[in-house]
Amino acid sequence: MSLLVPSHVPLLAQLQNDNFEALGANSGLATESLPIVIARIIRAVLAVLGVLLVCLIVYAGYLYMVAGGDPAKTKKAKTIITNAIIGIILIFSSYSLASYVLNRLLAASGLGGGVTTTTATTYTEPLSGSLGSGIIESHYPARNAIDVPRNTRIMVTFKEAIDPTSLLKEADGAAYDGDPATPEYLNTDQVLIYPTDAVDVESGIDPADVALPSLGVRMTYSDDFTTFVFDPAELLGDGVEDVNYTVFLGSTILKTDGSAAFSGAYAEGYQWTFEVSTEVDLTPPYVVSAVPLASEDPYARNITIQITFNEAMDPVALSGTYEPDAGKTFDNVEVVVSDTNVEGTFAISNVYRTVEFTSNDACSKDPCGDTIYCLPPSAAIEVQAHAATLSEDAPQASVVGGLFDGVVDAAGNSLDGDGDGEAEGPGTPDFGGDDYAWEFDTSSEINDAVPHISLLRPEIGEEEVDVNAAVEITFSYDADEGESVLMQSSTLNSTNIQLVPDHAQELWFSLEQELLDSDSQTPDEGESAIYTKAVIQHAEFWESDEDAQTFYAYYPVITNGVKSAYQICMYPSYGPTTSDAFPLCATASQPYCCDGIPSDTACKTLGGTVLGQEE
């Protein structure tokens, strides 16, 4: 499924390579692209020639006025005026020809757009493209976030496992030793966290001089080495005024296979900024949605269990595997049948707000050939999310060896399971605790209904799209089923949902989700959510210039990797159509949906780029 989103607001084109821009910014050299430099040279030459021509015309006019009827002087003045006019015509003709040639060269190189002598207004945030388009799946705080509490943890999730020695150090400065019981600290050779305004290139103050020290930042990480949590020992900011911070991830960070995490167009690394407020977060988190809800009717046993919270949570406290035979005993969240824990894995997604459980019991295949995992059949399932033990500074949780024994938010506040605004620590609400628990029943059936896309914003082919408008994709079941369904949160990621520009722009994007009721509203507490809306936040789109016939197109791409809460992939790629001839976009013989039209081959952009595979 792809969606063309051209933006038709005046804008000028430019060539760019942000790796060179970053280098230029650090070196003090100019960072304008070649077409802009050429255009500025042309403008300067034209300006000089224009001044000369004006001077000649003024001089000729003076000669004519003082000629006193002298035929020779009058002829000389007329000749100068005539030549000046011819020169003006030649200059404008040369400018038009030069502009035409430059535009054609740009078009032939695939960069498109036009060249103007005015400074281009396209903008790309430096070192940003690795988010979504590259190795980084998500991070917290978000890019350019404001009102971030002083006691927040900083979290980064990669799409592939990262060599922990790239990010961790022992207290004595030695490399990571592989012992999770040993406290780990930040490897400041690779990661810098610093007050943005403290850096001053002119005075020689660089980020390393003002960054948080290694022993000033404790580290925790997920078992699969994809998610890392940086916990500053001291509060960020100063408590007097808001302070902007920058996080920089170095270019030599490695994957566990030894290859570079940042490569290609994003080889220089990644950085982002956020603004810390003067406040400390002492508000405990609470649950806003649990799937599946308690019901009189049993659920098909391939349902995915989901818990969504009101804010970003600590991912290490919410993710892990329960598989005792393999030595894995994560139990901050439990799925229990007859007092026995179901083996499986808890994974966090939705920008650290949703945790999902998938069992280890392989029970079927979906239309894409992927394995479906099931809960025990015809069973009463109890889900328990445990609050963490409180410290003396409640609602802050106690930390033992850098870890929590229950669910906490990104600021370290323990779970408020009953939603009364206070954190009481572990235990059921009936006995003064704040665990969150519920029950539901399973059947012996497997739900195999294929999800489809019911709504797109912006619409297919929509023009004059706001450059900062989020892209929204709302999912539901195949209309023939007459039902709705939530999606498996962990599959709504930047691998399965992409945002592809049809031009050379370093475009960052990130995915988050909203749960909706039948009126497309956020459900009230205790009500059932029946739709999932994926929301793509992104870098500012480049605006188009219709007068100059310069257009920038963007393609949201939804692959069949997205799955329903019953783990069924979107195949064929059902979605909105652009013709009454296609009641559903895509069929078994034409499984691709390209701008609302079924196709038997993968979708392409106008520039010929093949978009994400959907089979």
C-alpha positions as CSV (number, residue, x, y, z in Angstrom):
1,M,0.0,0.0,0.0
2,S,1.4,3.4,-0.9
3,L,0.0,6.9,-0.7
4,L,1.2,9.9,-2.8
5,V,1.4,13.0,-0.7
6,P,2.6,16.0,-2.7
7,S,2.9,19.3,-0.9
8,H,2.0,22.3,-3.1
9,V,3.2,25.4,-1.3
10,P,5.9,27.7,-2.7
11,L,9.4,26.4,-2.2
12,L,12.8,26.4,-3.9
13,A,14.9,23.3,-4.7
14,Q,18.4,22.5,-3.5
15,L,20.9,19.7,-3.6
16,Q,21.9,18.4,-0.2
17,N,24.0,15.9,1.7
18,D,23.6,16.4,5.4
19,N,26.8,14.5,6.3
20,F,28.7,17.2,4.4
21,E,26.5,19.9,6.0
22,A,27.4,18.6,9.4
23,L,31.1,18.5,8.5
24,G,30.9,22.0,7.1
25,A,29.2,23.4,10.2
26,N,31.9,22.0,12.4
27,S,34.7,23.3,10.1
28,G,33.3,26.8,9.6
29,L,33.1,26.2,5.8
30,A,30.0,27.1,3.7
31,T,27.5,24.4,3.4
32,E,25.4,25.6,0.5
33,S,24.8,23.0,-2.3
34,L,26.4,23.5,-5.7
35,P,23.3,24.7,-7.6
36,I,22.8,27.5,-5.0
37,V,26.5,28.5,-5.2
38,I,26.3,28.7,-9.0
39,A,23.0,30.6,-8.7
40,R,24.6,33.1,-6.3
41,I,27.6,33.6,-8.6
42,I,25.2,34.2,-11.5
43,R,23.3,36.7,-9.4
44,A,26.5,38.5,-8.4
45,V,27.7,38.7,-12.0
46,L,24.3,40.0,-13.2
47,A,24.3,42.6,-10.4
48,V,27.7,43.9,-11.4
49,L,26.8,44.0,-15.1
50,G,23.5,45.7,-14.3
51,V,25.3,48.5,-12.4
52,L,27.7,49.0,-15.3
53,L,24.8,49.2,-17.8
54,V,23.0,51.8,-15.6
55,C,26.2,53.8,-15.4
56,L,26.6,53.6,-19.2
57,I,23.0,54.8,-19.8
58,V,23.4,57.7,-17.3
59,Y,26.7,58.6,-19.0
60,A,25.1,58.5,-22.4
61,G,22.3,60.6,-21.2
62,Y,24.7,63.2,-19.9
63,L,26.6,63.3,-23.2
64,Y,23.3,63.7,-25.1
65,M,22.3,66.6,-22.9
66,V,25.6,68.5,-23.2
67,A,26.1,67.7,-26.9
68,G,24.7,71.2,-27.7
69,G,23.6,70.0,-31.2
70,D,27.0,68.6,-32.0
71,P,26.2,65.6,-34.4
72,A,29.2,63.6,-33.4
73,K,28.5,63.8,-29.6
74,T,24.8,63.1,-30.2
75,K,25.7,60.0,-32.3
76,K,28.1,58.8,-29.6
77,A,25.4,59.1,-26.9
78,K,22.8,57.3,-29.0
79,T,25.3,54.5,-29.8
80,I,26.1,54.0,-26.1
81,I,22.4,53.9,-25.2
82,T,21.7,51.4,-28.0
83,N,24.6,49.1,-27.0
84,A,23.5,49.3,-23.3
85,I,20.0,48.2,-24.3
86,I,21.4,45.3,-26.4
87,G,23.6,44.4,-23.4
88,I,20.5,44.2,-21.2
89,I,18.8,41.9,-23.7
90,L,21.8,39.7,-23.9
91,I,22.1,39.5,-20.1
92,F,18.5,38.4,-19.7
93,S,18.8,35.9,-22.5
94,S,22.0,34.5,-20.9
95,Y,20.3,34.2,-17.5
96,S,17.3,32.4,-19.0
97,L,19.5,30.0,-20.9
98,A,21.7,29.3,-17.9
99,S,18.7,28.7,-15.7
100,Y,17.2,26.3,-18.3
101,V,20.5,24.3,-18.6
102,L,20.9,24.1,-14.8
103,N,17.3,22.9,-14.4
104,R,17.7,20.3,-17.0
105,L,20.9,19.0,-15.5
106,L,19.2,18.7,-12.1
107,A,16.3,16.9,-13.6
108,A,18.6,14.5,-15.5
109,S,20.5,13.7,-12.2
110,G,17.2,12.7,-10.6
111,L,17.3,15.6,-8.1
112,G,14.4,17.5,-9.8
113,G,13.3,21.0,-9.0
114,G,14.5,24.3,-10.2
115,V,17.3,26.7,-9.5
116,T,16.7,30.2,-8.4
117,T,19.0,33.0,-7.3
118,T,17.1,33.3,-4.1
119,T,18.3,31.2,-1.1
120,A,16.5,27.9,-0.9
121,T,14.2,27.3,2.0
122,T,14.2,23.5,2.2
123,Y,15.6,22.3,5.5
124,T,16.8,19.1,6.9
125,E,17.6,18.6,10.6
126,P,21.3,17.5,10.8
127,L,22.1,13.9,11.8
128,S,18.4,13.0,12.0
129,G,17.6,10.4,9.3
130,S,18.6,7.3,11.3
131,L,15.2,7.6,13.2
132,G,12.8,5.6,11.2
133,S,14.7,5.6,7.9
134,G,17.8,4.1,9.5
135,I,18.9,2.0,12.5
136,I,16.8,3.7,15.2
137,E,13.3,2.6,15.9
138,S,12.4,5.1,18.6
139,H,13.7,7.1,21.5
140,Y,12.5,9.1,24.5
141,P,12.2,12.0,25.0
142,A,11.1,12.7,21.4
143,R,12.8,15.0,19.0
144,N,12.2,18.6,20.0
145,A,10.1,17.6,23.0
146,I,9.3,20.3,25.6
147,D,8.3,20.2,29.2
148,V,10.4,17.1,29.9
149,P,10.7,16.4,33.6
150,R,14.1,16.8,35.2
151,N,14.1,13.2,36.5
152,T,13.5,11.6,33.2
153,R,15.4,8.7,31.8
154,I,16.7,8.8,28.3
155,M,15.9,5.7,26.2
156,V,16.9,4.5,22.7
157,T,15.6,1.5,20.8
158,F,17.6,0.2,17.8
159,K,16.2,-2.1,15.1
160,E,19.0,-4.5,15.5
161,A,21.1,-5.8,18.5
162,I,23.9,-3.4,19.4
163,D,27.3,-4.4,20.8
164,P,27.0,-3.4,24.5
165,T,30.6,-2.3,24.6
166,S,29.6,0.5,22.2
167,L,27.4,2.1,24.9
168,L,28.4,0.7,28.3
169,K,31.4,0.9,30.6
170,E,32.3,-0.5,34.0
171,A,32.7,1.8,37.0
172,D,36.5,1.5,36.7
173,G,36.3,2.5,33.0
174,A,36.8,-1.0,31.7
175,A,34.6,-2.4,28.8
176,Y,31.3,-4.1,29.5
177,D,32.0,-7.5,31.1
178,G,28.7,-9.2,30.3
179,D,27.6,-9.5,33.9
180,P,24.1,-8.0,34.3
181,A,24.5,-7.9,38.1
182,T,27.4,-5.4,37.7
183,P,26.3,-1.8,37.4
184,E,27.1,-0.3,34.0
185,Y,27.8,3.3,33.1
186,L,27.7,5.4,30.0
187,N,30.4,5.0,27.4
188,T,31.1,8.7,26.7
189,D,33.4,7.8,23.8
190,Q,30.2,6.9,21.9
191,V,27.3,8.8,23.7
192,L,27.2,12.4,24.7
193,I,24.4,14.1,26.7
194,Y,25.0,17.8,27.2
195,P,23.3,21.2,27.6
196,T,23.0,22.4,24.1
197,D,23.8,26.1,24.8
198,A,26.9,25.1,26.7
199,V,28.7,24.3,23.4
200,D,30.6,27.2,21.9
201,V,32.7,26.4,18.9
202,E,34.3,29.9,18.8
203,S,35.6,29.7,22.3
204,G,36.7,26.1,21.9
205,I,34.0,24.5,24.1
206,D,32.9,21.3,22.4
207,P,30.3,18.7,23.5
208,A,32.8,16.4,25.2
209,D,33.8,19.3,27.5
210,V,30.3,19.8,28.9
211,A,28.7,16.3,28.6
212,L,27.5,14.3,31.5
213,P,30.4,12.2,32.9
214,S,30.5,8.4,32.4
215,L,29.9,7.7,36.1
216,G,27.1,10.3,36.1
217,V,24.9,8.1,34.0
218,R,23.8,4.6,34.9
219,M,22.8,2.2,32.2
220,T,20.3,-0.6,31.8
221,Y,19.4,-2.5,28.7
222,S,17.0,-5.2,27.3
223,D,18.0,-8.8,27.1
224,D,18.2,-8.6,23.3
225,F,20.5,-5.5,23.4
226,T,18.2,-3.4,21.3
227,T,16.9,-1.0,24.0
228,F,19.2,1.0,26.2
229,V,18.2,3.3,29.1
230,F,20.4,6.2,30.3
231,D,19.7,7.2,33.9
232,P,21.4,10.5,34.9
233,A,22.4,10.3,38.6
234,E,21.7,14.0,39.0
235,L,18.5,15.8,37.9
236,L,18.7,17.4,34.5
237,G,18.3,21.1,34.2
238,D,18.7,23.7,37.0
239,G,15.2,24.1,38.5
240,V,15.2,27.8,37.6
241,E,14.6,27.9,33.9
242,D,14.1,25.5,31.0
243,V,17.3,23.9,29.7
244,N,17.7,22.4,26.2
245,Y,19.7,19.1,26.0
246,T,21.4,17.3,23.1
247,V,22.0,13.6,22.9
248,F,24.6,12.5,20.4
249,L,25.2,8.8,19.3
250,G,28.6,8.3,17.7
251,S,29.3,7.0,14.3
252,T,31.4,4.1,15.5
253,I,28.7,2.3,17.5
254,L,28.6,-1.3,16.4
255,K,26.0,-4.0,16.0
256,T,26.6,-7.3,17.7
257,D,27.8,-8.8,14.4
258,G,30.6,-6.2,14.3
259,S,29.2,-4.0,11.5
260,A,28.6,-0.3,11.9
261,A,25.2,0.6,13.3
262,F,25.2,3.9,11.4
263,S,26.0,3.5,7.7
264,G,25.4,4.9,4.2
265,A,23.8,8.3,4.2
266,Y,23.5,8.2,8.0
267,A,27.1,7.1,8.7
268,E,27.9,10.2,10.8
269,G,25.7,9.1,13.7
270,Y,22.5,10.5,15.2
271,Q,21.6,13.4,17.5
272,W,18.5,15.0,18.8
273,T,17.5,17.7,21.3
274,F,14.7,18.2,23.9
275,E,13.9,20.8,26.5
276,V,13.9,20.0,30.2
277,S,11.5,21.9,32.4
278,T,12.0,23.1,36.0
279,E,9.6,20.4,37.3
280,V,10.2,16.9,38.7
281,D,7.7,14.1,37.7
282,L,6.2,12.6,40.9
283,T,2.9,11.4,39.2
284,P,2.6,7.6,39.0
285,P,1.6,6.0,35.6
286,Y,-1.7,4.2,35.1
287,V,-3.3,1.8,32.6
288,V,-5.5,3.3,29.9
289,S,-6.3,0.1,27.9
290,A,-6.1,-3.6,28.4
291,V,-6.6,-6.1,25.5
292,P,-8.5,-8.3,25.6
293,L,-11.1,-6.9,28.0
294,A,-13.0,-9.2,30.3
295,S,-15.9,-10.6,28.3
296,E,-18.7,-13.2,28.6
297,D,-17.6,-14.6,25.3
298,P,-14.2,-16.3,25.0
299,Y,-11.5,-15.0,22.7
300,A,-9.8,-17.0,19.9
301,R,-6.6,-18.3,21.5
302,N,-4.3,-16.5,19.1
303,I,-5.2,-13.1,20.7
304,T,-2.2,-10.9,21.7
305,I,-2.3,-9.5,25.2
306,Q,-1.7,-5.7,25.3
307,I,-1.4,-3.2,28.1
308,T,-1.2,0.5,27.2
309,F,-0.2,3.1,29.7
310,N,-0.9,6.9,29.8
311,E,2.8,7.8,29.4
312,A,6.2,6.4,28.4
313,M,7.4,3.6,30.6
314,D,10.8,2.2,31.5
315,P,11.3,-0.5,28.8
316,V,13.7,-2.6,30.8
317,A,11.1,-2.9,33.6
318,L,8.4,-3.9,31.1
319,S,10.1,-6.2,28.6
320,G,11.6,-9.7,29.0
321,T,11.0,-13.4,28.7
322,Y,9.5,-16.0,31.0
323,E,11.1,-19.3,30.1
324,P,12.6,-21.0,33.3
325,D,14.3,-23.8,31.4
326,A,16.4,-21.2,29.6
327,G,17.1,-19.2,32.8
328,K,14.7,-16.4,31.9
329,T,12.3,-15.5,34.7
330,F,11.0,-12.0,33.9
331,D,7.9,-11.6,36.1
332,N,7.2,-7.8,36.4
333,V,4.2,-8.7,34.2
334,E,2.7,-12.2,34.3
335,V,0.2,-14.3,32.3
336,V,-1.1,-17.0,34.5
337,V,-3.3,-20.1,34.0
338,S,-4.2,-22.2,37.0
339,D,-1.4,-20.7,39.1
340,T,1.1,-21.5,36.4
341,N,2.9,-18.8,34.3
342,V,2.5,-19.1,30.6
343,E,5.9,-19.1,28.8
344,G,6.5,-16.3,26.4
345,T,7.9,-12.8,25.7
346,F,6.9,-9.3,26.7
347,A,7.8,-6.6,24.2
348,I,7.4,-2.9,24.5
349,S,6.3,-0.6,21.6
350,N,4.2,2.5,20.8
351,V,7.0,4.8,21.9
352,Y,7.3,2.9,25.2
353,R,3.6,3.1,26.1
354,T,2.4,-0.4,25.2
355,V,3.6,-3.8,26.3
356,E,2.5,-7.0,24.5
357,F,2.8,-10.7,25.4
358,T,3.3,-13.4,22.9
359,S,3.4,-17.0,24.0
360,N,5.9,-19.7,23.0
361,D,3.2,-22.1,21.7
362,A,3.4,-22.1,17.9
363,C,-0.1,-23.2,16.7
364,S,-0.7,-22.1,13.1
365,K,0.4,-20.0,10.1
366,D,-0.9,-16.7,8.8
367,P,-1.5,-15.9,5.1
368,C,2.1,-14.7,4.8
369,G,3.5,-17.9,6.1
370,D,4.5,-16.5,9.5
371,T,4.0,-18.5,12.7
372,I,1.1,-17.7,14.9
373,Y,1.5,-18.2,18.7
374,C,-1.4,-19.2,20.9
375,L,-2.5,-19.0,24.5
376,P,-3.7,-22.2,26.2
377,P,-7.1,-23.2,24.7
378,S,-10.4,-23.1,26.6
379,A,-8.7,-21.6,29.6
380,A,-9.2,-18.8,32.1
381,I,-6.3,-16.4,31.6
382,E,-5.2,-13.9,34.3
383,V,-2.9,-11.0,33.5
384,Q,-1.0,-9.3,36.3
385,A,1.1,-6.1,36.0
386,H,3.0,-5.6,39.3
387,A,3.7,-2.3,40.9
388,A,7.3,-1.8,41.9
389,T,8.5,-1.6,45.5
390,L,8.5,2.0,46.7
391,S,11.5,4.0,47.9
392,E,11.4,6.4,50.8
393,D,10.5,9.1,48.2
394,A,7.2,7.6,46.9
395,P,6.0,7.4,44.2
396,Q,9.6,6.8,43.2
397,A,10.5,3.1,43.1
398,S,13.4,1.4,44.7
399,V,16.3,0.4,42.5
400,V,18.3,-2.8,43.2
401,G,21.3,-3.3,41.0
402,G,20.0,-0.7,38.6
403,L,16.7,-2.6,38.1
404,F,13.1,-2.4,39.3
405,D,11.0,-5.3,40.7
406,G,7.9,-3.9,39.0
407,V,6.4,-1.6,36.5
408,V,7.6,2.0,36.5
409,D,7.4,5.0,34.1
410,A,10.3,6.9,32.4
411,A,10.8,8.9,35.6
412,G,11.0,5.9,37.9
413,N,7.5,6.3,39.4
414,S,5.8,3.0,40.4
415,L,2.5,1.9,38.8
416,D,-0.8,3.3,40.1
417,G,-2.8,0.2,39.3
418,D,-6.2,1.4,40.6
419,G,-5.8,4.9,39.0
420,D,-6.5,6.8,42.2
421,G,-3.5,9.1,41.7
422,E,-1.3,7.5,44.4
423,A,1.2,4.7,44.2
424,E,0.9,2.1,47.0
425,G,3.5,-0.5,45.8
426,P,3.1,-4.2,45.1
427,G,0.0,-6.2,45.9
428,T,-3.6,-6.2,44.9
429,P,-5.7,-3.1,45.5
430,D,-7.9,-5.1,47.8
431,F,-4.9,-5.5,50.1
432,G,-3.5,-2.0,49.8
433,G,-1.3,-2.6,46.7
434,D,-1.3,-1.2,43.2
435,D,-0.9,-4.2,40.9
436,Y,-3.2,-4.1,37.8
437,A,-4.9,-7.4,37.0
438,W,-7.8,-8.8,34.9
439,E,-9.1,-12.0,33.5
440,F,-10.5,-13.3,30.2
441,D,-11.3,-16.7,28.7
442,T,-10.0,-18.3,25.5
443,S,-11.7,-20.7,23.1
444,S,-10.0,-23.5,21.1
445,E,-10.5,-21.5,17.9
446,I,-8.1,-19.4,15.9
447,N,-9.2,-16.1,14.4
448,D,-7.8,-15.8,10.9
449,A,-9.6,-12.6,9.7
450,V,-7.3,-10.4,7.6
451,P,-7.1,-6.7,8.7
452,H,-7.3,-3.9,6.2
453,I,-6.9,-0.1,6.1
454,S,-10.1,1.7,6.4
455,L,-9.0,5.4,6.4
456,L,-5.9,7.4,5.3
457,R,-5.0,10.9,6.2
458,P,-3.8,12.7,4.1
459,E,-5.9,11.0,1.4
460,I,-4.4,9.4,-1.7
461,G,-3.1,12.0,-4.1
462,E,-4.1,14.9,-1.7
463,E,-2.3,18.2,-2.6
464,E,-1.4,21.3,-0.5
465,V,-0.8,19.1,2.5
466,D,0.4,20.9,5.6
467,V,4.2,20.4,5.9
468,N,3.9,19.3,9.5
469,A,0.7,17.2,9.3
470,A,1.0,13.7,10.8
471,V,0.2,10.8,8.5
472,E,-2.6,8.6,9.9
473,I,-3.5,5.0,9.0
474,T,-6.6,3.5,10.6
475,F,-7.0,-0.3,10.5
476,S,-10.0,-2.6,10.8
477,Y,-11.1,-6.0,9.6
478,D,-12.1,-7.0,6.1
479,A,-15.6,-5.4,5.6
480,D,-17.0,-8.8,4.7
481,E,-16.4,-9.9,8.3
482,G,-18.5,-7.1,9.7
483,E,-16.1,-6.7,12.6
484,S,-13.4,-4.4,13.8
485,V,-10.1,-5.4,15.4
486,L,-7.1,-3.8,17.1
487,M,-3.6,-4.3,15.6
488,Q,-0.6,-6.0,17.1
489,S,1.2,-2.9,18.4
490,S,4.7,-4.2,18.0
491,T,4.2,-4.7,14.2
492,L,3.3,-1.0,13.7
493,N,6.9,-0.1,13.5
494,S,9.1,1.8,11.1
495,T,10.1,-1.4,9.2
496,N,6.5,-2.3,8.4
497,I,5.3,1.3,8.0
498,Q,7.6,3.6,6.2
499,L,7.5,7.2,4.9
500,V,9.5,7.5,1.7
501,P,10.4,10.8,0.0
502,D,10.7,10.8,-3.8
503,H,13.7,13.2,-3.6
504,A,17.0,13.5,-1.8
505,Q,15.8,14.4,1.7
506,E,17.1,13.0,5.0
507,L,13.7,12.3,6.4
508,W,13.3,11.1,10.0
509,F,9.9,9.6,11.1
510,S,8.6,7.7,14.1
511,L,5.4,5.6,14.8
512,E,3.0,5.9,17.6
513,Q,-0.6,4.6,18.0
514,E,-4.0,5.6,19.2
515,L,-6.8,3.3,20.3
516,L,-10.3,4.3,19.1
517,D,-13.9,3.3,19.9
518,S,-16.7,3.0,17.4
519,D,-17.0,6.8,17.2
520,S,-13.3,7.2,16.4
521,Q,-12.8,8.7,19.8
522,T,-10.4,7.6,22.6
523,P,-12.4,5.2,24.7
524,D,-13.3,6.1,28.3
525,E,-11.9,4.0,31.1
526,G,-13.4,0.5,31.0
527,E,-14.7,0.8,27.5
528,S,-13.6,-1.3,24.6
529,A,-11.2,0.0,22.0
530,I,-12.0,-1.5,18.6
531,Y,-9.8,0.3,16.1
532,T,-6.1,1.1,16.0
533,K,-4.8,4.2,14.3
534,A,-1.1,4.4,13.4
535,V,0.3,7.9,13.4
536,I,3.5,8.9,11.6
537,Q,5.3,11.9,13.1
538,H,8.0,13.2,10.7
539,A,10.4,15.9,9.8
540,E,9.0,18.9,8.0
541,F,7.9,18.1,4.5
542,W,9.5,20.1,1.7
543,E,7.0,22.5,0.2
544,S,6.4,22.5,-3.5
545,D,6.4,25.4,-5.9
546,E,3.5,25.0,-8.4
547,D,4.6,28.1,-10.4
548,A,8.1,26.7,-10.9
549,Q,6.6,23.2,-11.5
550,T,8.7,21.9,-8.6
551,F,6.9,19.2,-6.6
552,Y,7.9,17.0,-3.7
553,A,6.1,13.8,-3.2
554,Y,5.9,11.5,-0.1
555,Y,4.9,7.9,0.0
556,P,3.6,6.2,3.1
557,V,4.2,2.5,2.7
558,I,2.4,-0.1,4.7
559,T,3.7,-3.6,4.1
560,N,2.1,-6.9,5.0
561,G,4.3,-7.1,8.1
562,V,1.6,-5.2,10.0
563,K,-0.7,-7.7,11.8
564,S,-3.9,-7.8,13.7
565,A,-4.0,-8.4,17.4
566,Y,-4.7,-12.0,16.3
567,Q,-1.3,-12.1,14.5
568,I,-2.8,-12.1,11.0
569,C,-0.8,-10.2,8.4
570,M,-2.4,-7.8,5.9
571,Y,-2.4,-10.0,2.8
572,P,-3.8,-9.0,0.3
573,S,-3.2,-5.3,1.1
574,Y,-6.8,-4.3,1.4
575,G,-7.3,-0.5,1.7
576,P,-9.0,2.6,0.3
577,T,-9.4,2.8,-3.5
578,T,-9.5,5.6,-6.0
579,S,-12.1,4.0,-8.3
580,D,-15.5,2.5,-8.0
581,A,-14.2,-0.4,-10.1
582,F,-12.2,-1.6,-7.1
583,P,-14.4,-2.2,-4.0
584,L,-11.3,-3.4,-2.2
585,C,-7.8,-2.4,-3.2
586,A,-5.8,-5.6,-3.8
587,T,-6.9,-9.2,-4.5
588,A,-5.3,-12.6,-4.2
589,S,-4.0,-12.2,-7.8
590,Q,-3.1,-8.5,-7.4
591,P,-1.9,-8.3,-3.7
592,Y,-0.4,-4.8,-4.0
593,C,-2.3,-1.6,-3.5
594,C,-0.6,1.3,-5.3
595,D,-2.2,4.7,-4.9
596,G,-5.6,3.0,-4.6
597,I,-5.2,0.7,-7.6
598,P,-4.6,-3.1,-7.4
599,S,-1.3,-4.3,-8.8
600,D,0.5,-7.6,-9.3
601,T,3.9,-5.9,-8.9
602,A,5.4,-3.9,-6.1
603,C,4.5,-0.2,-6.0
604,K,7.0,2.4,-7.3
605,T,7.4,6.2,-6.7
606,L,7.2,8.6,-9.6
607,G,11.0,8.6,-9.6
608,G,11.0,4.8,-10.0
609,T,11.9,3.8,-6.4
610,V,10.5,0.3,-5.6
611,L,8.6,0.6,-2.3
612,G,8.3,-1.9,0.5
613,Q,7.5,-5.5,-0.4
614,E,4.1,-6.7,0.6
615,E,4.2,-10.4,-0.2
